[in-house]
């Protein structure tokens, strides 16, 4: 099985390239992004830039040290435009050489540059609404101290929790404590443990990136907290390799980084043609929140319903029915059905079907497995049964859902 191939976002008509690909001297563009880090978000940003460049007929070069390249020679600059995570050095060199520059680094210390960013406040709103829909009335945020993206995510969550009159707690940590030899690791863990002790489970948590979700899960387990029964976790960036394994897989927000790159290239095209930069940064909305196991379970204060929900989550892929759930819960069927309706406003059978559909959706979006395999692995009797249930609940056939939602294909 090869590495994932990430498809580019579809651009709007207003951002279509204006430059003719047949021109004799194509614009020379320097791209200075963190493509060497290997994260999907950086690769997608680069891919979005390159998608626009290919359509516009640009000649692009990856230049990690573009500031030194610009200042290293005399005469005409070697590039007509720059797409970059703009450092002060890059911004200074671009100004000195009068080369248009578009920044895609939200935490850049350089202000007042033409910029295109993911909408992190929108991501905070999206996560909070997802967690509230799962029944969580206590929410939390874990993010970087001093970073603009973390501040905006928290502001988005605050907007929703104020509106819904819900509890919200946050913990911010220094990015520098986790770099290099990670000398701040023990302090990081100790402070997270102390923060967790102040929680009122069940609680839903948004985390600034997917890697730190894994750290949080380990710390929660050390405190005997179950994910996603007592703690539901939402990550940021939807880094598929981090999100998919190990169990539990991570619900995460796709920040639409390919579209950020594409829109940044479109803005650069506008600047190179003599256009004025927009007065404010261009904000690109998240593509979607991708649900996985870390937010599968619904929050409830009824311990019997919670026990039943855990059994369903752990055995949905098997041929279980209401009878097996009732046996696991240890009470009679009528009582359990009543408590399900009081706690969740749904039946036991509804919850089994919901989790099976969630499992099937993940398989359809993240793999190219045949539909019959998707159906059986999700716990449906066969493909026909899966098609009927999916169509009835989702309103479209599963094949259409896969075409519309699939963003990842597996190579080779």
N, C-alpha and C positions, 0 to 999 in steps of 0.2 A: 504494500500500500504506500503510495507516494505522499508527498507533502500537499497540503490544501492549496487550491488555486482560488484566489479571492477575486470575484467579479467586480468591475467598476460600477459605481452608481450611475444612473441615467441622468444626464444633465438637462436642465431646462432650456427651452429655445433661446431665451435671452442670453445664455452663456455659451452659445455655439461659437466656435472659432471664427474670427473675422479675417484672419490672414490666409491668403491663397497659398496652398501647398506647392503651387507651380512657380512661385517667385524665384528669380535667379539667385538671390542671396538670402537664404532663410535666416531669420533672427537666431542669434546664438544665446542660449539660456543656460545659466548656471543653477544647478539644484544642490542646495546645501542642507540636507536633512539627516536625521540619525538612522539612515538605512542599515548601518552596520550593527545596530543593536539586535535586530532580528525580530522585534515585536511586530505583530500584525498591523498595529495602528500606524507604525512608521512606514512599513511596506505599502500599506494602502494609501497613505498620503502621497508617497512617491508615485504610485501607480496612477492616482488621479491626476497628478501634474502631468505625467507622461502621456496619459490618454488625451488630454487637451492638446499637448504639444504635437503628438502624432497627427491629429486632425488638422492642426494649424500649419504643419510643415516646419516646425522649429527644429533646430539642431541643439540637443540638450547634452550637457555634460555634468556628471556628479563631481562636485568640488567641495570637499569637506573644509578646506582652508581658503575659501573664496576671497577673504579679506587680504591675504598675502598675495594671491594671484592678481587681484586688482591693483595693489600698490607696488607690485614687483617690476612693473615696466612703465615706459613712457609712451606717449602718443595715445592713439585710440584705445579705449578699454577693450579687453578681449571678449566681453559679453555685452549684450544689449539689454539684458534683464536678469533678475535674480529672484528665485523662490527659495526661502530659507527659514530656518529657525533662527531668527535674527539676534545675534549677540551684539553688544555695543561696538565691537571691532568691525563686524560686517556692516553695520549701519553706518559707521563713520567712513569706511572705505567706499561704500556705495554713494554716499553724499559727496565725497571728495571727487569721485570720478563721474558724478551725475548719471548714475545707472539706476533705472527704476528697480525698486525692491518691494516685494510683498512678503510679509511675515506671517507664519502660521504657528508661532510659539506663543501661547497665551501668557506664559509666565516670563516672557522676555522682559528684562529690565529696561528695554528701550521703549519709550512711549511715542505716541503720535506717528506711528508707521502705518501705511496701508496694510490692513491685516484681514485674515479670514480665520475664524476659530470655530471649534465645536461649541454647541450651546450647552454648557455644563449646568446652568440653572435649569434649563429644560429637562436635563437628565435627572436632576434632583426631584423635580416635580413628577416625572415619569416613574421613578422608583418608589416615591412615597405613595402615589396612587395605586401602584401594583401591590404594595404591601398592605395598604388599607383594604383593598379588594380581597386579600387573603384573610382578612379578619383581624389583623394586628392593630391594636390601639396604642401601643407603645413603640416608638421608632427611635433609631439611633444612626449616627453618622461617624465613620472613621476615615479621617483624611489627613493630608499634609498640613503642617503648621506654616502659615505664611504664603502658601501657593494660592493663586487666584482661582484656579479651577476648583480646588477644594472649597474655598469660600463660596463660590457660586453654587456648587452642588448643595451645600448646607442651606444657602438662602432659598433654593428651590424647595427643599424639604420643609423649611420653616413656613413658607407660604402655604403649603398644603396643610400642615399640622395646625397652624393658626385657624385656617378656615374650618377644619374638621374638629377643632378643640381636642387634639390628641397630644400625648406626651412626646417630647423629643429630647434626647441627650446626645452629646457629641464628645469626641476625643480627637485631638489633633496632635501629631507628633512631628518631630523635626526630620526632614528628609536626610540631612547630613549624618544623623545618628545611624542610618542604615547603609551608608555607602562604605566602600573600601573594605576594611577588615571587620566592619559592623561592630565596633566597640560599644555602641549603644544598644546592642540587642537585649541584654539582660534587663536594662532599664525599660526598654520598650515593652517587653513581656510583662514585667512587674506592674507597669502602669496600666496595661490593658487588663490584667487580672483585677486590679483595684477598681477599674472602671466597670468591669463586668459585675462585680459585687454590688454595684449601685443599681443594676438593671431590675426591671420588673417583668420577668418573662410571663407569657410569650412576647417576644420582641422582634421587630424586623429591622435589619441593619443594611444601610448602603455603605459600600467601601470604595475608596478612591481608585483602586485598580484591582485587577483579578488576582495578582500574586498575593496581595495582603489579605484577600479572602481566605487563602489557604493558611496563612499564619493565624488568622482569627479562628478558623475552624479548629486548628490544633489546640489553641488556648481554651476555646469553649469546651472541648473534650476533656481537657485537664481539669476543668471546673464542673465536670459531669453534666454539661448542657448538651441536649440533643439537637442536631441540625437535620431537618427543618421544623421539627416539632415544637421546640422551645425557642429556637433562634432561626429566623429566616434571613438569608444573606443574598444581597444583590451586589454584583461586581460592576466594574466599569471597563469598557473597551471590547468586551467579548473576544478575548484572546482564546481562540478555540482549543489550542493544545493545553492551556492551563485550565480552561473551563470543563473540558470533557472528562478528564480523569485526574486523580482517582475519585471514587465515590465519597461524598455526593458531588455530582456535577453541578456547576455553578450557573445560576441565573445571572445574566449580565446584560449591560446596555451597549449596543453597537453604536458608537459615536459618529458613524458616517464619515470616517476619515478620508475615504476615497473621494467623496464629494467635497470635502474641505480642500483637498489638493486640486481638484478640478476647478472649483470656484476661485482658488488662489491664482491659478494659471489664467483664468478668464479675466481676472482683475489686472494681472500683469499685462495682458494683451491690451487692455483698455489704456493703461498708463503708457505703454510704449507707443500707442497711437496718438498720444497727446491729451488723452482724457484726464479729468480731475479725479483724484481719489475720493471715495465716499467719506462723509464726515465722521462716521463711526465704523468700527470693525464689522465685517460681514459675519453674521452668526449662522451656522449650519445646524439645523435641528437633528437630534439623534435619529438614526434609521429605525430602530425598534428596540424593545426590551425582549430578550430571548429567554423564555422561562425554561429552567431545568430543575434538577432535584432539590437544590438548596432553598427553593420556595414552594415545593410541591404541596406540603401539608397546609391545611387551613388552621388558623389559630382558634382555640376554644378553651374555655375555663372548666369544662366538664372532663374529669379524669377518665371516665369510662369511654367517652367519645374519643378522647385523645389516644387511648390504648387501641381502640378500633382503627383509628386513622393510621397509626403506626403500622399495624398489621397489614392494612390495605396497601400502604406505600411499599412495604417490603415484599409483598407477594402478588402485586398487581399483574406481573408478567406471567404468573401461573394461572391455571384454570380454577380460580377461586370464585365463590359466589357469596351471597348474603349469609348462607348457612355457616360457612367457615369463619366469617367475620364475627357472627354472633357467638360462636363457640370460643373464639379468641378473646372476646370481650368479657365472657363469663356471666352474662345475664340473658334473659329471655328476649326473643326477637321483638315483641311488641314494645318492650321498654326501650330497647336500643334504637328502634325506628323513631320512637317519640323523642328521645333525647337528641338524635341526629337532627330532626326537624327543628327542635327548640334551639339547638346550638348553631346549626349551619343552614337551616331552611332548605334542606335537600334530603333525599333518601340515601340509604346505604348503597343501593344499586347505582344511584346517580354518581356517588363519589368514586366507586370502582370504575365506572365508565369515564369519568373526568380524568382520572390519573392514567388510565390506559390511553386515552386520546393524547394527553400531554407527552407520554412516552413515545407514541407513534409519531407525533409532530416533530419531536427532536430527531428521531431516526430519519424522517423524510428530509428535514432541512440539512442535517449534518452528514448524511451518507447518500450513496446511490444504490442502496439495497433495494431489491425488488419488492413491490408492494405486498406480495404474499408473505415474504420474510418479515417485513415491518409489522404486518397484522399479527402473525403468530408470536413474534418476540414481545409485542405489547400486550399479549394475553387474550386476543380475540380468537374465536373458534376457527375462523378461516378468513380468506380475503373478502368473500362476499359479505359476510357478517360485518367486517370492518368497514367496507364501502357504504353499507346501508346506515350504520350508526354514525359514521363520519358525516355523510351527506345530510342526515336528519338534524344533527346538532350544529354543524358548522355552516350548513347552507350551500356548500360547494363540494364537489367530489375531491378525494384526496390527491388525485393526479393534478388537478388545477391548483390546489393549495401548494403542492411541491413546486410547480412551475413559478407561481407568484412569489413564494417566500424563500426559495432556495438560493443561497448566496455562496455556498461552498460546494465545490465539486472535488472529488478525490481523483488525483491523477494516477494513471498507470496501474 
